[in-house]
């Protein structure tokens, strides 16, 4: 029998964590739930992560990394940049819906380390987007980034609550 490499097991745990935390939330998820999803024993999780909080932080970081990667992959003219970034985020939301849920869950968790990770992740998205908008010569880049992020967060909440009525169909047009 060929055993999966240790690095692959960590990946399995992170992806299982994304899935389970997105479905159950932080407080309702146990490492046993994640172990079951990953097809491993619960103690094996602790070879990679000291606590459930450490695992959640790693999963949350992964979610934010995927969002940044999505935006980095956008190729567009200056005139179409905002629209193309919205389109890319919408596509990412379909491919990686758990990342959307994780952002909302991260905002709701009160543990200091998780709150700091959420702030860092959202700030990184803001800083990256602001730099991208400024480089593209978008007028009032700071205001445009604030609007872009506000719309994104509203979209996340709408998705997470399964309440599409929060979003006007014309919001991104």
C-alpha positions in Angstrom: 0.0 0.0 0.0 1.3 3.4 -0.9 0.8 6.0 1.8 0.1 9.6 0.9 3.0 12.0 1.6 2.8 14.0 4.8 2.5 17.3 2.7 -0.5 15.8 0.9 -2.1 14.9 4.3 -1.8 18.5 5.4 -3.4 19.6 2.2 -6.2 17.1 2.8 -6.7 18.6 6.3 -6.8 22.2 5.0 -9.3 21.4 2.3 -11.4 19.4 4.7 -11.2 22.3 7.1 -12.4 24.7 4.4 -15.4 22.4 3.7 -16.4 21.7 7.3 -15.8 25.2 8.8 -17.8 26.7 5.8 -20.7 24.4 6.5 -20.7 24.3 10.3 -19.0 27.5 11.3 -16.1 27.9 13.7 -17.8 27.1 17.0 -19.8 24.1 15.8 -16.8 22.4 14.1 -14.6 20.0 15.9 -11.3 18.5 14.8 -13.2 15.2 14.7 -15.5 16.6 12.0 -12.5 17.7 10.0 -10.7 14.4 10.5 -13.7 12.5 9.3 -14.0 14.7 6.2 -10.2 14.2 5.5 -10.4 10.5 6.1 -7.9 10.4 8.8 -7.8 10.0 12.6 -8.4 13.0 14.8 -5.0 12.9 16.5 -3.3 13.1 13.1 -4.6 16.6 12.7 -2.4 17.6 15.7 0.7 16.6 13.8 0.2 19.7 11.7 -1.9 22.1 13.9 -1.6 22.6 17.6 -5.2 23.7 18.1 -8.5 24.0 16.2 -7.9 27.7 16.2 -4.5 27.3 14.5 -6.2 25.1 11.9 -9.0 27.7 11.3 -6.4 30.4 10.9 -4.5 28.3 8.3 -7.8 27.7 6.5 -8.7 31.4 6.6 -5.3 32.4 5.3 -5.8 29.9 2.4 -9.2 31.5 1.6 -7.7 35.0 1.5 -4.7 33.8 -0.6 -7.1 32.4 -3.2 -8.9 35.7 -3.4 -5.7 37.6 -3.9 -4.6 35.0 -6.5 -7.9 35.5 -8.3 -7.3 39.3 -8.5 -3.7 38.9 -9.5 -4.8 36.7 -12.5 -7.1 39.4 -13.8 -5.8 40.9 -17.1 -7.7 43.9 -18.2 -7.5 47.4 -19.6 -7.8 50.2 -17.1 -11.3 51.0 -18.3 -12.5 47.4 -17.6 -10.5 46.6 -14.5 -13.2 47.0 -11.9 -15.7 45.0 -14.0 -13.2 42.3 -14.7 -12.2 42.0 -11.0 -15.9 41.7 -10.1 -16.4 39.1 -12.8 -13.3 37.1 -11.5 -14.5 37.3 -7.9 -18.0 36.0 -9.0 -16.3 33.1 -10.9 -14.1 32.3 -7.9 -17.2 32.3 -5.7 -18.6 29.5 -7.9 -15.4 27.5 -7.9 -14.5 28.1 -4.2 -17.8 28.9 -2.4 -16.2 27.9 0.9 -13.9 30.9 0.8 -16.9 33.2 0.7 -18.3 31.5 3.8 -15.0 31.6 5.6 -14.7 35.4 5.2 -18.1 35.9 6.8 -17.4 33.4 9.5 -14.0 35.0 10.2 -15.7 38.3 10.8 -18.0 36.8 13.3 -15.4 34.9 15.4 -14.3 36.8 18.5 -11.1 35.0 19.3 -8.3 37.6 19.1 -6.0 35.6 16.8 -8.8 34.8 14.3 -10.0 38.4 14.4 -6.4 39.6 13.6 -6.1 37.1 10.8 -9.4 38.3 9.3 -8.3 42.0 9.6 -4.9 41.1 8.0 -6.6 39.2 5.1 -9.2 42.0 4.4 -6.5 44.6 4.7 -4.3 42.7 2.2 -7.2 42.6 -0.3 -7.8 46.3 0.2 -4.2 47.2 -0.2 -3.7 45.0 -3.3 -6.9 46.4 -4.9 -6.0 50.0 -4.1 -2.6 49.6 -5.6 -4.1 47.9 -8.7 -6.7 50.7 -9.1 -4.1 53.4 -8.7 -1.8 51.7 -11.2 -4.7 51.6 -13.6 -5.2 55.3 -13.2 -8.7 54.9 -11.8 -10.0 58.2 -10.5 -10.8 58.4 -6.8 -9.1 55.0 -6.3 -9.6 55.1 -2.5 -13.4 55.6 -2.9 -13.6 53.1 -5.7 -11.9 50.5 -3.5 -14.2 51.2 -0.6 -17.2 50.7 -2.9 -15.7 47.6 -4.4 -15.0 46.0 -1.0 -18.4 47.0 0.4 -20.1 45.4 -2.5 -18.0 42.3 -2.1 -18.8 42.0 1.6 -22.5 42.5 0.9 -22.3 39.8 -1.8 -20.5 37.5 0.7 -23.2 38.1 3.3 -26.0 37.6 0.7 -24.4 34.3 -0.4 -23.7 33.1 3.2 -27.3 33.8 4.3 -28.8 32.4 1.1 -30.5 35.8 0.7 -30.0 37.0 -2.9 -32.5 39.7 -2.3 -29.8 41.7 -0.5 -28.1 42.3 -3.8 -29.6 44.5 -6.5 -29.2 42.7 -9.8 -27.8 45.9 -11.3 -25.1 46.4 -8.6 -22.3 45.2 -10.8 -23.5 46.8 -14.0 
